[in-house]
Amino acid sequence: MQKKLNKAMTALEPAEKQYKMLYKANPYDSFKPVTSWNQFVMQYKQKMKVPVTIPKNPPSDIRSRFYENEFFSSGMINERGSKAGSDGKLIYPPHMNSEIVVFKHLRYLPIMMHTLEFVKISYILQGTCEFFLNGKVYHLGQGDLIIVAPNIEQAFFADKDDDIVVNIIMRRSTFQDAFSPLLMEQNDISEFFLQMLYQKEFSQTVLFHCDRDEDIENLIVNLYQESQTSRHGSRIIMNSYVLLLFGQLIRNHSNDAKMLMGRVNEQSTSNIIQFIRNNRTTVNLKLVAQQFNLSQGYLSRYIKRETGYSFSALLRDLEAVQYL
């Protein structure tokens, strides 16, 4: 089954064939990252040595921002694309009511920087790829896995037929509701998840070098297979696979985790949230202010600015997570 699945995953899709034609004629792996098709075309024409016809419109949907309702509703537009919609854009099969969506990253797609409203996990199932983040390039190999929090500008680039990168995306609310047990753990990865959900201006990603862990690989393949074998994939099965995936990462690869692009104020925000979480049955604003030597007014404004929650709303949410 795995060989059959990998063969299906290796086959080039229509959009990939068009991108590959452009890439093979004039390789753009040394191009600067862009945020629109027009920017890419301008750069391509400037560096073009072999004449080639450039499509007026991109072969797949390209934008600087992708939203939840485009991926988790019927007839969503996305970067893979298997058929054309009425407007000529390439679209995914419908995923009405899906909470988790799994698909391949497009090979030969230009380096398009973009942000997401949702959580994304990218796993290099085969080959290599490059990850662009905050002006840096990270070279990833087979078995590497990266978790991208919402609202972080980033891009992946894969330039060989054998490069298979699997993307798993989920609503922020789905992560919070379905994977709440992870938030109650006491480790660096749980801290990452906690900050990702409750820190408004969070800007970290986490990279795992899983050393071709067969358990991780099998979970990714099973997720992809489940997403493809039925119209939506079983929500219970998909959630279970993702929870197992996170559990394996926490148990076996916490020491392999590398945090990328941190912010100065993340640690203090994390400490405040952690203190509230650990003392949620007795804590109040005055107690937290005393703990961190802050005025209640400043602390209230700080929590609202950094998390988007009022103190009371944050406390209620953390209490609810405990009992999910």
CORURFEN-V909367 format. One record per residue. N is the residue number from 1. OMEGA is omega in degrees with one decimal (* if undefined). Layout:
((N | OMEGA) (N | OMEGA))
//
This chain:
((1 | -178.2) (2 | 179.3) (3 | 179.2) (4 | -179.6) (5 | 179.7) (6 | 178.0) (7 | 178.1) (8 | -178.9) (9 | -178.3) (10 | -178.0) (11 | 179.8) (12 | 176.3) (13 | -176.0) (14 | -179.4) (15 | 179.8) (16 | 179.3) (17 | 179.0) (18 | 176.9) (19 | -180.0) (20 | 178.1) (21 | 178.1) (22 | -176.0) (23 | -177.9) (24 | 178.5) (25 | -178.6) (26 | -176.6) (27 | -178.9) (28 | 178.1) (29 | 177.9) (30 | 178.8) (31 | 173.0) (32 | 176.5) (33 | -179.3) (34 | 179.6) (35 | 179.2) (36 | 178.1) (37 | 179.5) (38 | 176.8) (39 | 179.3) (40 | -178.7) (41 | 179.1) (42 | 179.7) (43 | -179.4) (44 | -179.5) (45 | 179.8) (46 | -175.4) (47 | -174.3) (48 | 175.9) (49 | 177.5) (50 | -178.4) (51 | 179.6) (52 | 177.9) (53 | -179.0) (54 | 179.1) (55 | 178.1) (56 | 177.9) (57 | -179.0) (58 | 179.3) (59 | 177.8) (60 | -178.1) (61 | -178.4) (62 | 178.2) (63 | 179.6) (64 | -177.3) (65 | 176.7) (66 | -173.0) (67 | -176.8) (68 | -174.3) (69 | 176.6) (70 | -177.5) (71 | -173.7) (72 | 175.7) (73 | -175.0) (74 | 174.8) (75 | -174.2) (76 | 172.6) (77 | -179.3) (78 | -171.1) (79 | 179.7) (80 | 176.0) (81 | 176.4) (82 | 176.8) (83 | -176.8) (84 | 174.8) (85 | -178.0) (86 | 179.7) (87 | 178.0) (88 | 179.5) (89 | 176.9) (90 | -175.7) (91 | 173.1) (92 | 164.7) (93 | -177.8) (94 | 178.2) (95 | -178.8) (96 | 178.1) (97 | 176.5) (98 | 176.3) (99 | 178.8) (100 | 179.6) (101 | -178.1) (102 | 179.9) (103 | 177.9) (104 | 169.1) (105 | -178.8) (106 | 172.6) (107 | 178.5) (108 | 174.1) (109 | 177.1) (110 | -176.2) (111 | -175.3) (112 | 178.1) (113 | -178.8) (114 | 175.4) (115 | -178.3) (116 | 176.0) (117 | -171.7) (118 | 179.3) (119 | 177.8) (120 | 172.1) (121 | 177.6) (122 | -177.0) (123 | 178.0) (124 | -177.7) (125 | -176.4) (126 | 176.0) (127 | -177.6) (128 | 171.4) (129 | 176.6) (130 | 179.5) (131 | -176.3) (132 | -175.2) (133 | 172.4) (134 | 177.7) (135 | -179.9) (136 | 177.9) (137 | 178.4) (138 | -179.6) (139 | -175.5) (140 | 179.9) (141 | -177.9) (142 | 179.7) (143 | 178.3) (144 | -178.8) (145 | -179.2) (146 | 178.2) (147 | -177.9) (148 | 178.0) (149 | 177.3) (150 | 170.2) (151 | 178.6) (152 | 179.3) (153 | -175.3) (154 | 177.1) (155 | 172.4) (156 | 176.8) (157 | 178.2) (158 | -171.1) (159 | 175.9) (160 | 178.8) (161 | -175.7) (162 | 178.3) (163 | 179.9) (164 | 177.4) (165 | -178.7) (166 | 177.1) (167 | 173.9) (168 | -179.5) (169 | 179.9) (170 | 176.1) (171 | 174.7) (172 | -179.1) (173 | 177.2) (174 | 178.7) (175 | -177.2) (176 | -175.7) (177 | -172.5) (178 | -173.2) (179 | -179.8) (180 | 177.2) (181 | -180.0) (182 | -177.5) (183 | -177.2) (184 | 176.5) (185 | 178.8) (186 | 178.2) (187 | -175.2) (188 | -177.4) (189 | 175.9) (190 | 175.2) (191 | 178.0) (192 | -179.5) (193 | -178.7) (194 | 178.8) (195 | -178.9) (196 | -177.1) (197 | -168.5) (198 | 177.0) (199 | -170.9) (200 | -177.4) (201 | -178.5) (202 | -175.5) (203 | 176.4) (204 | 164.8) (205 | 177.4) (206 | -177.6) (207 | 176.9) (208 | 169.4) (209 | -171.4) (210 | 175.4) (211 | 177.3) (212 | 176.4) (213 | -176.0) (214 | 178.8) (215 | 177.8) (216 | -179.0) (217 | -179.1) (218 | 178.5) (219 | 178.7) (220 | 179.9) (221 | 179.1) (222 | 176.4) (223 | 179.8) (224 | -179.0) (225 | 179.8) (226 | -179.0) (227 | -175.7) (228 | -171.9) (229 | 174.4) (230 | -172.6) (231 | -177.1) (232 | -168.0) (233 | 179.2) (234 | -178.4) (235 | -179.1) (236 | -178.7) (237 | 179.7) (238 | 178.7) (239 | -179.5) (240 | 178.4) (241 | -178.7) (242 | 177.5) (243 | 175.9) (244 | 178.6) (245 | 179.1) (246 | 178.3) (247 | 178.4) (248 | 179.1) (249 | -178.9) (250 | -175.6) (251 | -170.8) (252 | -171.9) (253 | 177.7) (254 | -179.9) (255 | 179.6) (256 | -172.8) (257 | 177.1) (258 | 178.4) (259 | -178.5) (260 | 173.4) (261 | 176.5) (262 | 178.1) (263 | -174.3) (264 | -171.4) (265 | -175.9) (266 | -174.8) (267 | -179.6) (268 | 177.6) (269 | 178.4) (270 | -179.1) (271 | 179.5) (272 | 179.9) (273 | 179.9) (274 | 178.9) (275 | 178.2) (276 | -179.0) (277 | -176.2) (278 | -176.9) (279 | -169.3) (280 | -177.8) (281 | -176.5) (282 | -171.1) (283 | 170.1) (284 | -175.4) (285 | -179.1) (286 | -178.8) (287 | 179.5) (288 | 179.2) (289 | 178.7) (290 | -178.8) (291 | -175.4) (292 | 175.2) (293 | -179.7) (294 | 173.3) (295 | -179.3) (296 | 179.7) (297 | 179.4) (298 | -178.9) (299 | 179.7) (300 | 179.0) (301 | -178.9) (302 | -179.8) (303 | -179.6) (304 | -178.6) (305 | -172.5) (306 | -175.5) (307 | -174.1) (308 | 179.5) (309 | 164.3) (310 | 180.0) (311 | -177.4) (312 | 179.5) (313 | 177.7) (314 | 179.6) (315 | 178.3) (316 | -178.3) (317 | 179.8) (318 | 175.7) (319 | 179.8) (320 | 179.5) (321 | -178.1) (322 | -173.0) (323 | 177.1) (324 | *))
//
